[in-house]
Amino acid sequence: MTKSAHGVTLMIAGVALLTAYDAISKHLAQSHPVGQVICLRQAATLLFIVPYIMAATGWRALRVVSWPGQLARGMLFVVNAVLIVLALKLLPLATVITIMFSSPIFIAFFSAPLLAERVAPARWSAVLAGFAGVLIVIRPGAAAFEWALLVALGAAAANALRDIMTRRLARTETSIAILFWSTLLVMAAGALTAPLGWKPITLDAAAWFVGAGLFGAAGHFLMIEAFRLAEAAVVSPMRYSALLWGTVIGFAAWGEVPDAWVLTGSAVIIASGIAMMRAGGAESSPAAPGR
């Protein structure tokens, strides 16, 4: 297997694991408060991140240069986590994934004022096309419109702002430091909701939370390895396989079937995302939901 083929395989596998991570979050949110879900799934993720730090990077890699930047990214991660879990609780899995694909649209929109980056005209055309795809999915004003669709859209916007802050922080902080401190902050924010009525954790629920942590950590690791082995332009489009995985898991677990509007909108959003990647590089590629 060539490095490119190996990278594509790892990316597809990583996306599948992260989609399963979101599906588990959706399952847990049906019977547990949102704050409890985001706290315990991040705690489970740390169960796998900490051994990696001890074995591979050492604790010095967690040194913080910019605490304001880490706190800002962490708070954006909190907002994103709350909105994505709430959206997963209220909407079909494939619908949430489709709307989260709009994150690169917000990245392109925010990158000019926040990062002082020039957005080429070709990318702006792709942004407008992607926004049209979002409108097809949410259909504002239609009888079938649900306010929960705006929750998912807000999650995509928060995800974009978090990614932009990540780009700024990466100038001074290590990747594992960014991941560790943001994960810790999300866990702490979720823990603050404990007095509001957390549910008792059964052995079954505990297994689901640990599974979420394993899938989340493994999914991110495989995606990092995919980018290490192959060019970003080759592996990034494979992130769109999340829609396929989301449709399969959503149907198997909850009998969810995306309607024609979601499928049409997703096709437009995917096409615009690929156009953005070709117009301005792989940094426009979509992040998987909930990351």
Phi and psi in degrees as a GROMACS rama.xvg file:
@    title "Ramachandran Plot"
@    xaxis  label "Phi"
@    yaxis  label "Psi"
@TYPE xy
-69.7232  164.49  THR-2
-61.3581  -38.7866  LYS-3
-64.7339  -45.5185  SER-4
-64.5198  -39.4427  ALA-5
-62.9326  -42.6956  HIS-6
-63.1258  -42.6578  GLY-7
-62.4241  -42.0835  VAL-8
-62.5963  -44.374  THR-9
-65.0589  -38.372  LEU-10
-64.234  -44.5641  MET-11
-62.2846  -42.0603  ILE-12
-65.9389  -41.5918  ALA-13
-63.2167  -42.1523  GLY-14
-63.8223  -39.1822  VAL-15
-61.3557  -42.9356  ALA-16
-65.5237  -41.1203  LEU-17
-70.1333  -31.3739  LEU-18
-67.9225  -39.7699  THR-19
-63.5032  -36.8313  ALA-20
-58.0198  -44.7646  TYR-21
-67.5507  -37.4471  ASP-22
-64.6783  -39.8815  ALA-23
-64.2492  -40.265  ILE-24
-60.764  -41.0357  SER-25
-62.6986  -43.9937  LYS-26
-60.9448  -46.6378  HIS-27
-68.3289  -32.7088  LEU-28
-70.1045  -15.4285  ALA-29
-70.8777  -24.1457  GLN-30
-126.912  -1.78903  SER-31
-132.004  148.757  HIS-32
-60.0404  151.449  PRO-33
-57.6699  -43.3962  VAL-34
-60.0637  -39.0913  GLY-35
-67.2647  -39.377  GLN-36
-63.9383  -47.9677  VAL-37
-70.0648  -30.8153  ILE-38
-69.0155  -51.8318  CYS-39
-75.5043  -30.0179  LEU-40
-71.8682  -33.3896  ARG-41
-70.9769  -36.5636  GLN-42
-61.8535  -40.8595  ALA-43
-65.3911  -36.5183  ALA-44
-62.6457  -39.466  THR-45
-62.967  -27.5455  LEU-46
-58.8763  -25.192  LEU-47
-103.95  -25.9805  PHE-48
-72.9137  -43.2542  ILE-49
-60.9523  -46.2895  VAL-50
-60.3123  -34.1125  PRO-51
-63.9461  -42.8112  TYR-52
-61.0019  -44.9564  ILE-53
-65.9761  -35.0689  MET-54
-88.8245  -33.2281  ALA-55
-111.669  -43.6355  ALA-56
-109.834  -30.1607  THR-57
82.6974  160.064  GLY-58
-70.3899  -21.4303  TRP-59
-62.9851  -24.4663  ARG-60
-66.9133  -14.2034  ALA-61
-88.8518  3.11605  LEU-62
-58.051  135.366  ARG-63
-105.542  128.244  VAL-64
-94.442  -40.9373  VAL-65
-121.484  94.5662  SER-66
-65.3494  -40.3467  TRP-67
-57.9755  -40.7892  PRO-68
-66.1  -42.3498  GLY-69
-63.3947  -41.586  GLN-70
-67.4168  -39.1476  LEU-71
-63.5606  -45.8689  ALA-72
-64.9275  -39.648  ARG-73
-61.4672  -41.1222  GLY-74
-67.6643  -37.1693  MET-75
-64.8974  -35.6967  LEU-76
-65.7429  -38.918  PHE-77
-61.0121  -49.3648  VAL-78
-59.6343  -45.5612  VAL-79
-60.2692  -45.589  ASN-80
-63.1516  -44.0339  ALA-81
-62.5538  -47.1156  VAL-82
-67.5484  -39.8969  LEU-83
-69.6631  -40.5812  ILE-84
-67.1671  -39.2924  VAL-85
-63.9497  -42.1434  LEU-86
-63.8892  -42.0226  ALA-87
-63.243  -33.7798  LEU-88
-67.8045  -33.598  LYS-89
-99.4879  -21.8912  LEU-90
-123.582  160.514  LEU-91
-60.72  146.874  PRO-92
-57.4423  -46.9704  LEU-93
-64.5337  -33.8075  ALA-94
-66.0473  -44.0933  THR-95
-63.3336  -43.8433  VAL-96
-60.2303  -43.4101  ILE-97
-60.1894  -46.3979  THR-98
-66.9094  -34.9077  ILE-99
-66.1581  -22.0399  MET-100
-65.1909  -12.3005  PHE-101
-79.1088  -3.54382  SER-102
-54.4679  -42.9848  SER-103
-60.975  -26.8161  PRO-104
-63.2075  -45.9664  ILE-105
-67.5478  -35.3813  PHE-106
-60.6265  -45.6321  ILE-107
-63.2425  -37.6862  ALA-108
-69.3871  -39.9798  PHE-109
-86.7256  -20.1755  PHE-110
-65.2814  -32.0852  SER-111
-64.9951  -53.8408  ALA-112
-74.7661  -29.9511  PRO-113
-94.3967  -28.8  LEU-114
-114.977  -1.28191  LEU-115
57.0407  34.926  ALA-116
-97.2477  141.006  GLU-117
-82.2489  129.883  ARG-118
-101.992  118.535  VAL-119
-67.3287  151.286  ALA-120
-55.0997  -37.428  PRO-121
-62.5854  -36.554  ALA-122
-72.5905  -35.3181  ARG-123
-61.4774  -36.9227  TRP-124
-62.5234  -41.7955  SER-125
-66.3049  -37.0625  ALA-126
-60.8588  -46.2232  VAL-127
-63.4932  -39.3115  LEU-128
-64.4395  -41.5881  ALA-129
-64.2748  -38.6182  GLY-130
-63.4988  -37.0352  PHE-131
-62.3404  -38.3956  ALA-132
-63.1761  -38.7695  GLY-133
-62.7564  -43.0247  VAL-134
-62.4712  -34.5896  LEU-135
-63.052  -39.1622  ILE-136
-71.5158  -48.2982  VAL-137
-85.1111  -25.3426  ILE-138
46.7989  64.7392  ARG-139
-60.6862  134.217  PRO-140
92.2625  -14.855  GLY-141
-77.0411  157.965  ALA-142
-63.713  -29.1165  ALA-143
-86.5063  2.2264  ALA-144
-64.3842  138.19  PHE-145
-124.401  138.004  GLU-146
-62.2751  -25.8682  TRP-147
-61.5521  -24.6695  ALA-148
-63.0846  -33.0916  LEU-149
-71.2401  -28.1836  LEU-150
-63.1689  -44.9577  VAL-151
-63.9517  -38.3503  ALA-152
-66.2758  -38.9848  LEU-153
-63.5809  -36.4554  GLY-154
-63.3963  -39.7901  ALA-155
-64.0991  -40.6368  ALA-156
-65.6961  -43.7741  ALA-157
-63.7321  -37.1729  ALA-158
-62.6392  -40.1584  ASN-159
-65.0403  -44.855  ALA-160
-64.318  -37.5171  LEU-161
-63.6075  -41.8207  ARG-162
-66.3895  -36.1791  ASP-163
-66.1575  -41.866  ILE-164
-64.3609  -35.1923  MET-165
-61.5507  -41.9873  THR-166
-61.7589  -38.611  ARG-167
-71.6198  -41.4092  ARG-168
-67.9433  -31.0831  LEU-169
-61.4208  -14.4293  ALA-170
-71.3179  -24.4319  ARG-171
-127.394  -18.2215  THR-172
-114.128  152.152  GLU-173
-77.0476  158.768  THR-174
-61.9064  -41.9924  SER-175
-69.0556  -31.1908  ILE-176
-66.9855  -43.0048  ALA-177
-61.5416  -45.6755  ILE-178
-65.6204  -44.642  LEU-179
-65.0624  -51.8691  PHE-180
-68.6701  -35.2198  TRP-181
-67.2205  -40.6605  SER-182
-62.4627  -42.2912  THR-183
-63.6448  -40.4657  LEU-184
-67.745  -40.5475  LEU-185
-63.0253  -41.9874  VAL-186
-61.6537  -43.268  MET-187
-65.0623  -41.852  ALA-188
-63.0296  -41.5778  ALA-189
-64.8382  -36.8652  GLY-190
-63.8087  -28.6391  ALA-191
-64.0696  -18.5382  LEU-192
-87.7773  -0.232477  THR-193
-54.6727  -41.8323  ALA-194
-66.2975  -11.0026  PRO-195
-84.996  2.22869  LEU-196
114.614  57.7657  GLY-197
-69.354  153.316  TRP-198
-91.9246  148.413  LYS-199
-59.8666  143.122  PRO-200
-93.2312  114.672  ILE-201
-82.9141  167.79  THR-202
-61.0966  -36.1445  LEU-203
-64.6485  -46.3693  ASP-204
-64.9265  -39.1043  ALA-205
-60.4942  -40.024  ALA-206
-64.1277  -38.7903  ALA-207
-65.3574  -41.3981  TRP-208
-63.9657  -44.2208  PHE-209
-63.7392  -40.1959  VAL-210
-60.3073  -40.7349  GLY-211
-61.2417  -43.7035  ALA-212
-62.4404  -41.5814  GLY-213
-64.5885  -47.5036  LEU-214
-64.197  -41.2515  PHE-215
-63.5825  -47.8877  GLY-216
-65.6031  -45.4406  ALA-217
-66.0575  -39.3294  ALA-218
-62.1377  -45.5774  GLY-219
-64.2921  -39.3226  HIS-220
-62.5116  -44.8059  PHE-221
-64.3555  -37.5633  LEU-222
-66.9846  -40.0453  MET-223
-61.845  -44.0376  ILE-224
-63.8075  -35.4789  GLU-225
-61.5976  -43.4766  ALA-226
-69.5574  -26.494  PHE-227
-72.5768  -33.4004  ARG-228
-87.8421  -32.4115  LEU-229
-133.422  162.651  ALA-230
-64.0941  144.208  GLU-231
-58.1959  -37.73  ALA-232
-64.5094  -22.9206  ALA-233
-83.6266  -44.678  VAL-234
-90.0705  -26.6274  VAL-235
-57.2456  -43.9178  SER-236
-60.1755  -20.1512  PRO-237
-68.0997  -14.1672  MET-238
-63.7255  -24.8562  ARG-239
-69.8935  -10.1979  TYR-240
-65.1821  -12.0361  SER-241
-58.3205  -32.9218  ALA-242
-65.4246  -40.4188  LEU-243
-64.5868  -48.3833  LEU-244
-61.9652  -40.5619  TRP-245
-64.2583  -38.0201  GLY-246
-66.669  -44.215  THR-247
-64.3271  -48.5321  VAL-248
-67.0166  -42.0836  ILE-249
-60.9424  -39.6802  GLY-250
-71.225  -43.0929  PHE-251
-66.3393  -38.424  ALA-252
-89.1945  -37.9369  ALA-253
-128.48  3.34237  TRP-254
68.8664  25.909  GLY-255
-81.7304  134.977  GLU-256
-129.578  118.107  VAL-257
-60.3774  137.795  PRO-258
-81.9426  177  ASP-259
-62.5264  -33.244  ALA-260
-65.2684  -44.1442  TRP-261
-64.8302  -42.8412  VAL-262
-65.3121  -41.6788  LEU-263
-66.3848  -46.8665  THR-264
-61.8937  -39.545  GLY-265
-64.6561  -37.9274  SER-266
-62.2605  -41.6202  ALA-267
-67.1543  -42.9759  VAL-268
-65.2376  -42.8293  ILE-269
-62.722  -44.6671  ILE-270
-60.9914  -41.3512  ALA-271
-68.186  -36.1908  SER-272
-64.5408  -42.5362  GLY-273
-64.2328  -39.8103  ILE-274
-63.2112  -38.6713  ALA-275
-65.0702  -39.1015  MET-276
-63.0282  -42.78  MET-277
-70.2095  -30.5809  ARG-278
-79.2636  -29.59  ALA-279
-145.529  15.4085  GLY-280
102.669  170.367  GLY-281
-75.8659  -8.12989  ALA-282
-67.0463  -13.4029  GLU-283
-86.1831  -0.383487  SER-284
-67.3719  150.7  SER-285
-76.2315  142.357  PRO-286
-84.7136  146.816  ALA-287
-67.0174  150.355  ALA-288
-63.2766  141.971  PRO-289
83.0064  5.4252  GLY-290
